[in-house]
Amino acid sequence: MALVRGLLGAKKIMSRSVTATTPKGFLAVYVGEDQVHKKRYMVPVSYLNQPSFQALLSKSEEEFGFDHPMGGLTIPCPEDTFIIVTSSLKRR
């Protein structure tokens, strides 16, 4: 149930984060542990179905919920962890 709620929240944020600079089929996420030094990444929407990416989303929901002041989905993890997870998804 929490996972379904989390995915619905992510989809709500995704609809708000789509701008002219966000290509169709992607969503913008902000990654980093430090509030000041978050980095923006574009990730394929298909990542929302992947268990490893869902784990990152769960951590985000625990820390921030899905209504974050940056206006986008924020994943509060070290940037290198995010890169490792998304790199493994690219190879699939």
The first five atom37 places (N, CA, C, CB, O) and aatype in JSON, in Angstrom:
{
  "aatype": [12, 0, 10, 19, 1, 7, 10, 10, 7, 0, 11, 11, 9, 12, 15, 1, 15, 19, 16, 0, 16, 16, 14, 11, 7, 13, 10, 0, 19, 18, 19, 7, 6, 3, 5, 19, 8, 11, 11, 1, 18, 12, 19, 14, 19, 15, 18, 10, 2, 5, 14, 15, 13, 5, 0, 10, 10, 15, 11, 15, 6, 6, 6, 13, 7, 13, 3, 8, 14, 12, 7, 7, 10, 16, 9, 14, 4, 14, 6, 3, 16, 13, 9, 9, 19, 16, 15, 15, 10, 11, 1, 1],
  "atom_mask": [
    [1, 1, 1, 1, 1],
    [1, 1, 1, 1, 1],
    [1, 1, 1, 1, 1],
    [1, 1, 1, 1, 1],
    [1, 1, 1, 1, 1],
    [1, 1, 1, 0, 1],
    [1, 1, 1, 1, 1],
    [1, 1, 1, 1, 1],
    [1, 1, 1, 0, 1],
    [1, 1, 1, 1, 1],
    [1, 1, 1, 1, 1],
    [1, 1, 1, 1, 1],
    [1, 1, 1, 1, 1],
    [1, 1, 1, 1, 1],
    [1, 1, 1, 1, 1],
    [1, 1, 1, 1, 1],
    [1, 1, 1, 1, 1],
    [1, 1, 1, 1, 1],
    [1, 1, 1, 1, 1],
    [1, 1, 1, 1, 1],
    [1, 1, 1, 1, 1],
    [1, 1, 1, 1, 1],
    [1, 1, 1, 1, 1],
    [1, 1, 1, 1, 1],
    [1, 1, 1, 0, 1],
    [1, 1, 1, 1, 1],
    [1, 1, 1, 1, 1],
    [1, 1, 1, 1, 1],
    [1, 1, 1, 1, 1],
    [1, 1, 1, 1, 1],
    [1, 1, 1, 1, 1],
    [1, 1, 1, 0, 1],
    [1, 1, 1, 1, 1],
    [1, 1, 1, 1, 1],
    [1, 1, 1, 1, 1],
    [1, 1, 1, 1, 1],
    [1, 1, 1, 1, 1],
    [1, 1, 1, 1, 1],
    [1, 1, 1, 1, 1],
    [1, 1, 1, 1, 1],
    [1, 1, 1, 1, 1],
    [1, 1, 1, 1, 1],
    [1, 1, 1, 1, 1],
    [1, 1, 1, 1, 1],
    [1, 1, 1, 1, 1],
    [1, 1, 1, 1, 1],
    [1, 1, 1, 1, 1],
    [1, 1, 1, 1, 1],
    [1, 1, 1, 1, 1],
    [1, 1, 1, 1, 1],
    [1, 1, 1, 1, 1],
    [1, 1, 1, 1, 1],
    [1, 1, 1, 1, 1],
    [1, 1, 1, 1, 1],
    [1, 1, 1, 1, 1],
    [1, 1, 1, 1, 1],
    [1, 1, 1, 1, 1],
    [1, 1, 1, 1, 1],
    [1, 1, 1, 1, 1],
    [1, 1, 1, 1, 1],
    [1, 1, 1, 1, 1],
    [1, 1, 1, 1, 1],
    [1, 1, 1, 1, 1],
    [1, 1, 1, 1, 1],
    [1, 1, 1, 0, 1],
    [1, 1, 1, 1, 1],
    [1, 1, 1, 1, 1],
    [1, 1, 1, 1, 1],
    [1, 1, 1, 1, 1],
    [1, 1, 1, 1, 1],
    [1, 1, 1, 0, 1],
    [1, 1, 1, 0, 1],
    [1, 1, 1, 1, 1],
    [1, 1, 1, 1, 1],
    [1, 1, 1, 1, 1],
    [1, 1, 1, 1, 1],
    [1, 1, 1, 1, 1],
    [1, 1, 1, 1, 1],
    [1, 1, 1, 1, 1],
    [1, 1, 1, 1, 1],
    [1, 1, 1, 1, 1],
    [1, 1, 1, 1, 1],
    [1, 1, 1, 1, 1],
    [1, 1, 1, 1, 1],
    [1, 1, 1, 1, 1],
    [1, 1, 1, 1, 1],
    [1, 1, 1, 1, 1],
    [1, 1, 1, 1, 1],
    [1, 1, 1, 1, 1],
    [1, 1, 1, 1, 1],
    [1, 1, 1, 1, 1],
    [1, 1, 1, 1, 1]
  ],
  "atom_positions": [
    [[0.82, -1.2, 0.0], [0.0, 0.0, 0.0], [0.86, 1.25, 0.0], [-0.93, 0.0, 1.2], [0.58, 2.2, -0.73]],
    [[1.93, 1.27, 0.82], [2.8, 2.44, 0.89], [3.48, 2.68, -0.46], [3.86, 2.27, 1.99], [3.67, 3.82, -0.87]],
    [[3.84, 1.59, -1.15], [4.49, 1.73, -2.45], [3.54, 2.35, -3.46], [4.98, 0.36, -2.95], [3.94, 3.23, -4.23]],
    [[2.29, 1.92, -3.47], [1.3, 2.48, -4.38], [1.09, 3.96, -4.07], [-0.04, 1.71, -4.28], [1.03, 4.78, -4.98]],
    [[0.99, 4.29, -2.8], [0.83, 5.68, -2.38], [2.04, 6.5, -2.82], [0.63, 5.77, -0.85], [1.91, 7.63, -3.28]],
    [[3.23, 5.91, -2.67], [4.46, 6.59, -3.07], [4.52, 6.85, -4.56], [0.0, 0.0, 0.0], [4.92, 7.93, -4.99]],
    [[4.14, 5.85, -5.35], [4.15, 6.03, -6.81], [3.13, 7.07, -7.24], [3.87, 4.71, -7.51], [3.38, 7.85, -8.16]],
    [[1.97, 7.09, -6.59], [0.98, 8.1, -6.92], [1.5, 9.49, -6.59], [-0.34, 7.84, -6.18], [1.28, 10.44, -7.34]],
    [[2.18, 9.61, -5.46], [2.77, 10.9, -5.09], [3.85, 11.31, -6.06], [0.0, 0.0, 0.0], [3.95, 12.49, -6.41]],
    [[4.66, 10.37, -6.52], [5.71, 10.67, -7.49], [5.1, 11.13, -8.81], [6.61, 9.44, -7.72], [5.62, 12.04, -9.45]],
    [[4.01, 10.5, -9.21], [3.36, 10.9, -10.46], [2.78, 12.3, -10.34], [2.25, 9.9, -10.83], [2.77, 13.06, -11.31]],
    [[2.29, 12.65, -9.14], [1.76, 13.99, -8.92], [2.89, 15.02, -9.05], [1.09, 14.1, -7.54], [2.71, 16.05, -9.7]],
    [[4.02, 14.75, -8.44], [5.18, 15.64, -8.55], [5.64, 15.7, -10.0], [6.34, 15.17, -7.63], [5.97, 16.77, -10.5]],
    [[5.67, 14.54, -10.66], [6.13, 14.49, -12.05], [5.3, 15.42, -12.91], [6.06, 13.06, -12.59], [5.85, 16.11, -13.77]],
    [[4.0, 15.45, -12.71], [3.17, 16.31, -13.53], [3.46, 17.78, -13.27], [1.69, 16.01, -13.28], [3.29, 18.61, -14.17]],
    [[3.89, 18.12, -12.07], [4.24, 19.5, -11.78], [5.64, 19.85, -12.26], [4.14, 19.76, -10.29], [5.91, 21.02, -12.55]],
    [[6.55, 18.85, -12.36], [7.93, 19.15, -12.7], [8.19, 19.16, -14.2], [8.83, 18.15, -12.05], [9.29, 19.5, -14.63]],
    [[7.19, 18.79, -15.0], [7.38, 18.78, -16.45], [7.37, 20.23, -16.94], [6.29, 17.94, -17.16], [6.4, 20.96, -16.74]],
    [[8.45, 20.6, -17.59], [8.56, 21.95, -18.14], [9.07, 21.83, -19.56], [9.5, 22.86, -17.28], [9.23, 20.72, -20.07]],
    [[9.31, 22.97, -20.19], [9.84, 22.97, -21.55], [11.21, 22.31, -21.61], [9.92, 24.4, -22.09], [11.62, 21.84, -22.67]],
    [[11.94, 22.26, -20.49], [13.27, 21.66, -20.49], [13.26, 20.19, -20.11], [14.16, 22.41, -19.54], [14.31, 19.55, -20.09]],
    [[12.09, 19.66, -19.81], [11.97, 18.25, -19.47], [11.4, 17.51, -20.66], [11.09, 18.04, -18.21], [10.23, 17.71, -21.01]],
    [[12.2, 16.66, -21.31], [11.69, 15.93, -22.48], [10.55, 14.98, -22.1], [12.83, 15.14, -23.14], [10.48, 14.49, -20.98]],
    [[9.68, 14.74, -23.04], [8.58, 13.81, -22.84], [9.15, 12.43, -22.5], [7.66, 13.74, -24.09], [10.12, 11.98, -23.13]],
    [[8.56, 11.76, -21.51], [9.02, 10.44, -21.1], [10.09, 10.49, -20.01], [0.0, 0.0, 0.0], [10.61, 9.45, -19.61]],
    [[10.41, 11.68, -19.54], [11.42, 11.85, -18.48], [10.82, 12.67, -17.35], [12.7, 12.54, -19.04], [9.81, 13.34, -17.52]],
    [[11.45, 12.59, -16.18], [11.08, 13.47, -15.1], [12.35, 14.03, -14.47], [10.23, 12.73, -14.05], [13.4, 13.39, -14.47]],
    [[12.22, 15.22, -13.94], [13.35, 15.86, -13.28], [13.36, 15.45, -11.82], [13.28, 17.41, -13.43], [12.33, 15.47, -11.15]],
    [[14.53, 15.07, -11.33], [14.7, 14.78, -9.91], [15.89, 15.57, -9.41], [14.89, 13.24, -9.65], [16.84, 15.83, -10.15]],
    [[15.83, 15.95, -8.15], [16.93, 16.65, -7.5], [17.57, 15.68, -6.53], [16.44, 17.96, -6.76], [16.89, 15.05, -5.72]],
    [[18.88, 15.54, -6.62], [19.6, 14.53, -5.85], [20.65, 15.19, -4.98], [20.25, 13.48, -6.79], [21.36, 16.1, -5.41]],
    [[20.75, 14.72, -3.75], [21.79, 15.18, -2.84], [21.3, 15.21, -1.41], [0.0, 0.0, 0.0], [20.1, 15.31, -1.15]],
    [[22.24, 15.12, -0.5], [21.9, 15.13, 0.92], [21.85, 16.54, 1.49], [22.91, 14.3, 1.7], [21.17, 16.79, 2.48]],
    [[22.56, 17.45, 0.87], [22.66, 18.83, 1.33], [21.6, 19.68, 0.64], [24.08, 19.4, 1.06], [21.52, 19.68, -0.59]],
    [[20.79, 20.39, 1.4], [19.73, 21.21, 0.83], [20.24, 22.22, -0.19], [18.99, 21.93, 1.93], [19.54, 22.52, -1.16]],
    [[21.43, 22.74, 0.01], [21.96, 23.81, -0.84], [22.54, 23.27, -2.15], [23.02, 24.58, -0.1], [22.46, 23.94, -3.17]],
    [[23.11, 22.09, -2.13], [23.84, 21.57, -3.29], [23.14, 20.39, -3.96], [25.22, 21.15, -2.88], [23.77, 19.37, -4.23]],
    [[21.88, 20.52, -4.22], [21.16, 19.47, -4.94], [21.47, 19.6, -6.43], [19.62, 19.55, -4.69], [21.6, 20.71, -6.94]],
    [[21.58, 18.46, -7.11], [21.84, 18.46, -8.54], [20.62, 17.89, -9.26], [23.12, 17.65, -8.88], [20.02, 16.92, -8.81]],
    [[20.26, 18.51, -10.38], [19.08, 18.09, -11.15], [19.48, 17.04, -12.18], [18.42, 19.32, -11.84], [20.46, 17.2, -12.91]],
    [[18.7, 15.95, -12.22], [18.9, 14.88, -13.2], [17.59, 14.63, -13.93], [19.39, 13.58, -12.51], [16.5, 14.84, -13.4]],
    [[17.73, 14.19, -15.16], [16.57, 13.78, -15.95], [16.58, 12.25, -16.0], [16.6, 14.41, -17.41], [17.57, 11.65, -16.42]],
    [[15.5, 11.62, -15.56], [15.44, 10.16, -15.56], [14.23, 9.7, -16.35], [15.4, 9.61, -14.12], [13.19, 10.36, -16.33]],
    [[14.34, 8.58, -17.05], [13.18, 8.04, -17.77], [12.06, 7.67, -16.81], [13.6, 6.81, -18.61], [12.31, 7.16, -15.72]],
    [[10.85, 7.93, -17.2], [9.68, 7.58, -16.39], [9.66, 6.08, -16.1], [8.38, 8.02, -17.1], [9.13, 5.66, -15.07]],
    [[10.21, 5.27, -17.0], [10.21, 3.81, -16.81], [10.95, 3.4, -15.54], [10.86, 3.13, -18.02], [10.71, 2.31, -15.02]],
    [[11.84, 4.25, -15.03], [12.56, 3.93, -13.78], [11.6, 3.81, -12.6], [13.61, 5.0, -13.49], [11.92, 3.14, -11.62]],
    [[10.43, 4.45, -12.68], [9.48, 4.38, -11.58], [9.03, 2.96, -11.29], [8.26, 5.24, -11.88], [8.57, 2.67, -10.18]],
    [[9.16, 2.06, -12.26], [8.76, 0.66, -12.07], [9.88, -0.22, -11.53], [8.29, 0.09, -13.38], [9.63, -1.38, -11.2]],
    [[11.07, 0.29, -11.41], [12.23, -0.52, -11.01], [12.38, -0.55, -9.49], [13.52, 0.02, -11.66], [12.34, 0.5, -8.85]],
    [[12.55, -1.74, -8.89], [12.65, -1.84, -7.43], [13.77, -0.99, -6.83], [12.87, -3.27, -7.04], [13.58, -0.4, -5.77]],
    [[14.91, -0.92, -7.48], [16.01, -0.13, -6.9], [15.68, 1.37, -6.9], [17.31, -0.37, -7.68], [16.04, 2.08, -5.96]],
    [[14.99, 1.84, -7.92], [14.6, 3.25, -7.96], [13.46, 3.5, -6.97], [14.17, 3.65, -9.39], [13.39, 4.56, -6.35]],
    [[12.57, 2.52, -6.82], [11.48, 2.64, -5.85], [12.03, 2.76, -4.44], [10.54, 1.44, -5.94], [11.45, 3.45, -3.6]],
    [[13.16, 2.09, -4.16], [13.78, 2.21, -2.84], [14.24, 3.64, -2.59], [14.97, 1.23, -2.71], [14.08, 4.17, -1.49]],
    [[14.81, 4.28, -3.61], [15.21, 5.68, -3.48], [13.98, 6.57, -3.26], [16.0, 6.14, -4.73], [14.03, 7.51, -2.47]],
    [[12.89, 6.27, -3.96], [11.66, 7.04, -3.79], [11.1, 6.88, -2.37], [10.62, 6.61, -4.82], [10.59, 7.83, -1.79]],
    [[11.19, 5.68, -1.84], [10.7, 5.44, -0.47], [11.47, 6.28, 0.53], [10.81, 3.95, -0.11], [10.89, 6.84, 1.46]],
    [[12.78, 6.35, 0.34], [13.6, 7.18, 1.23], [13.19, 8.64, 1.11], [15.1, 7.01, 0.92], [13.13, 9.37, 2.1]],
    [[12.91, 9.07, -0.11], [12.48, 10.44, -0.34], [11.16, 10.73, 0.37], [12.33, 10.71, -1.84], [10.99, 11.77, 1.01]],
    [[10.23, 9.78, 0.25], [8.92, 9.96, 0.89], [9.07, 10.04, 2.4], [7.97, 8.82, 0.5], [8.41, 10.85, 3.05]],
    [[9.93, 9.18, 2.98], [10.13, 9.19, 4.43], [10.67, 10.53, 4.9], [11.09, 8.07, 4.83], [10.24, 11.05, 5.93]],
    [[11.61, 11.1, 4.15], [12.25, 12.33, 4.58], [11.46, 13.58, 4.25], [13.61, 12.43, 3.96], [11.38, 14.5, 5.07]],
    [[10.87, 13.63, 3.05], [10.23, 14.85, 2.6], [8.74, 14.75, 2.34], [10.88, 15.31, 1.38], [8.07, 15.77, 2.26]],
    [[8.2, 13.54, 2.2], [6.88, 13.41, 1.64], [7.02, 13.72, 0.15], [0.0, 0.0, 0.0], [8.14, 13.71, -0.36]],
    [[5.97, 13.97, -0.54], [6.09, 14.29, -1.96], [5.69, 15.73, -2.26], [5.25, 13.34, -2.78], [5.43, 16.06, -3.42]],
    [[5.63, 16.57, -1.25], [5.33, 17.98, -1.47], [6.54, 18.78, -1.02], [4.04, 18.42, -0.7], [6.57, 19.29, 0.1]],
    [[7.53, 18.88, -1.88], [8.79, 19.51, -1.52], [8.88, 20.91, -2.09], [9.97, 18.66, -2.0], [8.42, 21.13, -3.21]],
    [[9.45, 21.87, -1.35], [9.5, 23.26, -1.79], [10.27, 23.5, -3.09], [10.1, 24.08, -0.71], [10.07, 24.53, -3.73]],
    [[11.13, 22.59, -3.51], [11.87, 22.8, -4.75], [10.96, 22.61, -5.96], [13.06, 21.83, -4.83], [11.33, 22.97, -7.07]],
    [[9.77, 22.07, -5.75], [8.82, 21.91, -6.85], [9.07, 20.67, -7.68], [0.0, 0.0, 0.0], [8.4, 20.49, -8.7]],
    [[9.97, 19.84, -7.3], [10.27, 18.62, -8.02], [10.51, 17.49, -7.04], [0.0, 0.0, 0.0], [10.52, 17.69, -5.83]],
    [[10.71, 16.33, -7.58], [10.99, 15.17, -6.77], [12.42, 15.25, -6.26], [10.76, 13.86, -7.57], [13.35, 15.39, -7.05]],
    [[12.6, 15.17, -4.95], [13.93, 15.24, -4.35], [14.28, 13.89, -3.75], [13.99, 16.34, -3.28], [13.5, 13.31, -3.0]],
    [[15.46, 13.39, -4.1], [15.94, 12.12, -3.57], [17.14, 12.42, -2.68], [16.32, 11.11, -4.72], [18.21, 12.79, -3.18]],
    [[16.97, 12.27, -1.36], [18.01, 12.67, -0.41], [19.06, 11.58, -0.2], [17.38, 13.03, 0.91], [19.15, 10.99, 0.87]],
    [[19.85, 11.34, -1.22], [20.9, 10.34, -1.1], [22.17, 10.93, -1.69], [20.51, 8.99, -1.81], [22.11, 11.92, -2.42]],
    [[23.32, 10.33, -1.39], [24.55, 10.81, -2.01], [24.45, 10.69, -3.53], [25.78, 10.03, -1.48], [23.86, 9.73, -4.05]],
    [[25.01, 11.64, -4.23], [24.93, 11.65, -5.69], [25.53, 10.38, -6.29], [25.64, 12.88, -6.24], [25.01, 9.85, -7.27]],
    [[26.63, 9.89, -5.71], [27.25, 8.68, -6.26], [26.34, 7.46, -6.11], [28.59, 8.41, -5.57], [26.36, 6.58, -6.98]],
    [[25.55, 7.38, -5.05], [24.59, 6.29, -4.89], [23.53, 6.36, -5.98], [23.93, 6.34, -3.49], [23.19, 5.34, -6.58]],
    [[23.01, 7.54, -6.24], [22.02, 7.74, -7.3], [22.6, 7.32, -8.65], [21.57, 9.22, -7.35], [21.92, 6.65, -9.44]],
    [[23.82, 7.7, -8.92], [24.46, 7.36, -10.2], [24.65, 5.85, -10.33], [25.82, 8.07, -10.33], [24.45, 5.3, -11.42]],
    [[25.02, 5.18, -9.26], [25.18, 3.72, -9.29], [23.85, 3.04, -9.61], [25.73, 3.2, -7.94], [23.79, 2.15, -10.45]],
    [[22.79, 3.48, -8.94], [21.46, 2.88, -9.14], [20.98, 3.13, -10.57], [20.43, 3.45, -8.14], [20.55, 2.19, -11.24]],
    [[21.06, 4.36, -11.05], [20.56, 4.67, -12.39], [21.44, 4.07, -13.48], [20.45, 6.17, -12.58], [20.95, 3.72, -14.55]],
    [[22.73, 3.95, -13.23], [23.62, 3.31, -14.21], [23.26, 1.84, -14.38], [25.1, 3.44, -13.79], [23.28, 1.32, -15.5]],
    [[22.93, 1.17, -13.28], [22.55, -0.24, -13.39], [21.23, -0.39, -14.16], [22.42, -0.88, -11.99], [21.03, -1.38, -14.85]],
    [[20.35, 0.6, -14.04], [19.07, 0.54, -14.76], [19.27, 0.79, -16.25], [18.09, 1.56, -14.18], [18.53, 0.24, -17.06]],
    [[20.23, 1.6, -16.62], [20.49, 1.88, -18.03], [20.95, 0.63, -18.77], [21.54, 2.98, -18.16], [20.7, 0.48, -19.97]],
    [[21.63, -0.26, -18.06], [22.18, -1.46, -18.7], [21.15, -2.54, -18.93], [23.29, -2.02, -17.87], [21.44, -3.53, -19.59]],
    [[19.95, -2.38, -18.42], [18.92, -3.4, -18.54], [18.23, -3.32, -19.88], [17.9, -3.27, -17.44], [17.33, -4.11, -20.16]]
  ]
}
